[in-house]
Amino acid sequence: YRFQYFTSLHVIMAYDVYAGEVIIILANRDSLSGFESASPLRGPLSWFLAKKERILIHAGAIAKNNRGILLVGRSGAGKSTLAGIGVMNGWQYLGDDMVGLNVAGGIKIFTTYCTLKAWSTSPHQLPSLTRVYGGGIEKQIHRIDLGYPQAIIDSARLTAIVLIARDD
């Protein structure tokens, strides 16, 4: 077994490596933030992907014609906003916060979630995305599959890496 404990959420996750099963114990399901409910199971997902020679990384990714661009930067740098603007302009969506990378047999980017999480200060930049949760001081959750179902793809070949740096 592999275990993960989130002290602030009072959540325990256990992953049975051999059976490929996850057990989650929540003290109170209402304690999960919208952000956590929009990107669940990060720990177990990374454990599962590792068995398939893939890794989960903190990055965004968009693609065109099976050519993927990895968007790398610290939290708040603008990965989500850039991915959302890309989708609204005809790019395909692989992720804005966490994506999978194939680490064997050529580098490929894999999608993990169909949600985009952007700070409430950027909705004017993402007017046509369907917001389903959030606001205030928390990130807003947008469902890409509701407004742009054709934009969701499973994977793309990694062809470029863009480092996003933002001066505050």
C-alpha positions as CSV (number, residue, x, y, z in Angstrom):
1,Y,0.0,0.0,0.0
2,R,0.9,3.6,-0.5
3,F,-0.7,6.2,1.7
4,Q,-1.3,10.0,1.6
5,Y,-2.7,12.1,4.3
6,F,-4.0,15.7,3.9
7,T,-4.0,17.4,7.3
8,S,-6.0,20.4,6.3
9,L,-8.8,18.3,4.7
10,H,-8.7,15.4,7.1
11,V,-8.4,13.0,4.1
12,I,-6.6,9.7,4.0
13,M,-5.9,7.9,0.7
14,A,-4.6,4.4,0.4
15,Y,-3.5,2.8,-2.9
16,D,-3.2,-0.9,-3.2
17,V,-0.3,-1.2,-5.7
18,Y,-1.0,-4.8,-6.7
19,A,-4.8,-4.6,-7.1
20,G,-4.7,-1.0,-8.5
21,E,-7.5,0.1,-6.1
22,V,-7.8,3.3,-4.1
23,I,-9.5,3.7,-0.7
24,I,-10.4,7.2,0.4
25,I,-11.5,8.2,3.9
26,L,-13.0,11.7,4.3
27,A,-13.8,13.2,7.7
28,N,-16.4,15.4,6.0
29,R,-17.0,15.5,2.2
30,D,-18.1,19.1,2.5
31,S,-14.6,20.1,3.6
32,L,-13.3,19.6,0.1
33,S,-12.8,22.9,-1.8
34,G,-14.1,23.3,-5.3
35,F,-10.5,23.2,-6.4
36,E,-10.0,19.7,-4.8
37,S,-13.3,18.4,-6.2
38,A,-12.3,19.5,-9.7
39,S,-8.9,17.7,-9.6
40,P,-9.4,14.7,-7.4
41,L,-7.1,11.9,-6.6
42,R,-3.8,13.5,-7.5
43,G,-1.8,11.2,-5.3
44,P,-3.4,7.9,-6.4
45,L,-3.4,9.1,-10.0
46,S,0.3,9.7,-9.9
47,W,0.9,6.3,-8.3
48,F,-1.2,4.6,-11.0
49,L,0.6,6.5,-13.8
50,A,4.0,5.5,-12.5
51,K,3.1,1.8,-13.0
52,K,2.4,2.7,-16.7
53,E,5.8,4.6,-17.1
54,R,4.1,8.0,-16.9
55,I,4.5,10.8,-14.5
56,L,2.1,13.5,-13.3
57,I,3.5,17.0,-13.4
58,H,2.3,20.5,-12.4
59,A,1.9,22.1,-15.9
60,G,-0.6,23.0,-18.5
61,A,-0.7,21.8,-22.1
62,I,-2.5,22.7,-25.4
63,A,-2.1,21.2,-28.8
64,K,-2.8,21.6,-32.5
65,N,-2.4,18.8,-35.1
66,N,-1.1,16.4,-32.5
67,R,1.7,18.9,-31.6
68,G,1.6,19.6,-27.9
69,I,3.0,22.6,-26.0
70,L,3.8,22.2,-22.3
71,L,3.0,25.3,-20.3
72,V,5.3,25.5,-17.3
73,G,5.3,28.0,-14.5
74,R,4.6,28.5,-10.8
75,S,1.1,28.7,-9.4
76,G,-0.5,31.9,-10.5
77,A,1.8,32.5,-13.5
78,G,-1.0,32.2,-16.1
79,K,-0.9,28.6,-17.3
80,S,-4.7,28.3,-16.9
81,T,-5.5,31.6,-18.5
82,L,-3.2,30.9,-21.5
83,A,-4.7,27.4,-21.9
84,G,-8.2,28.9,-21.8
85,I,-7.4,31.6,-24.3
86,G,-5.9,28.8,-26.5
87,V,-9.1,26.8,-26.4
88,M,-11.2,29.9,-27.3
89,N,-8.9,30.3,-30.3
90,G,-9.1,26.8,-31.7
91,W,-6.4,25.0,-29.8
92,Q,-7.0,21.6,-28.2
93,Y,-6.9,21.2,-24.4
94,L,-4.8,18.7,-22.5
95,G,-4.8,20.5,-19.1
96,D,-4.1,23.6,-17.2
97,D,-2.7,22.4,-13.9
98,M,-1.8,18.8,-14.0
99,V,-0.9,16.7,-17.0
100,G,0.7,13.3,-17.6
101,L,3.9,12.7,-19.5
102,N,5.0,9.5,-21.0
103,V,8.5,8.7,-19.9
104,A,9.2,5.8,-22.2
105,G,9.2,5.5,-26.0
106,G,9.0,9.1,-27.0
107,I,7.6,12.1,-25.0
108,K,3.8,12.4,-25.1
109,I,1.5,14.6,-23.1
110,F,-1.7,13.0,-21.6
111,T,-4.8,14.8,-20.4
112,T,-5.9,14.3,-16.8
113,Y,-9.0,16.5,-16.2
114,C,-11.6,18.3,-18.4
115,T,-11.7,21.2,-16.0
116,L,-9.8,24.5,-16.1
117,K,-9.1,26.3,-12.8
118,A,-8.5,30.1,-13.1
119,W,-8.4,32.9,-10.5
120,S,-11.5,35.0,-10.3
121,T,-9.3,38.0,-11.5
122,S,-9.2,36.5,-15.0
123,P,-12.8,35.9,-16.1
124,H,-12.8,38.9,-18.4
125,Q,-10.0,37.0,-20.3
126,L,-12.1,33.8,-20.5
127,P,-15.6,35.1,-21.2
128,S,-16.9,32.1,-23.2
129,L,-15.8,29.3,-20.8
130,T,-18.5,27.7,-18.8
131,R,-17.9,28.4,-15.1
132,V,-19.4,25.7,-12.9
133,Y,-17.9,26.6,-9.5
134,G,-16.1,29.2,-7.6
135,G,-15.4,32.8,-7.2
136,G,-14.1,35.1,-4.5
137,I,-10.7,34.2,-3.3
138,E,-10.8,30.7,-4.7
139,K,-10.1,29.7,-8.3
140,Q,-13.1,29.4,-10.6
141,I,-13.7,26.0,-12.1
142,H,-14.6,25.9,-15.8
143,R,-15.7,22.7,-17.6
144,I,-14.0,22.7,-21.0
145,D,-16.1,19.8,-22.2
146,L,-19.4,21.8,-21.8
147,G,-18.4,24.8,-23.9
148,Y,-15.8,23.3,-26.2
149,P,-16.2,19.5,-26.3
150,Q,-14.3,19.3,-29.6
151,A,-11.2,20.8,-27.8
152,I,-10.7,17.9,-25.4
153,I,-8.1,15.4,-26.6
154,D,-6.4,12.4,-24.9
155,S,-2.8,13.1,-25.9
156,A,-0.4,14.8,-28.1
157,R,3.3,14.6,-29.0
158,L,5.4,17.1,-27.0
159,T,7.0,19.6,-29.4
160,A,7.7,22.6,-27.3
161,I,8.0,23.8,-23.7
162,V,7.0,27.4,-22.7
163,L,8.1,28.7,-19.4
164,I,5.6,31.3,-18.1
165,A,7.0,33.9,-15.8
166,R,4.9,36.7,-14.4
167,D,6.2,39.7,-12.5
168,D,4.0,40.7,-9.6
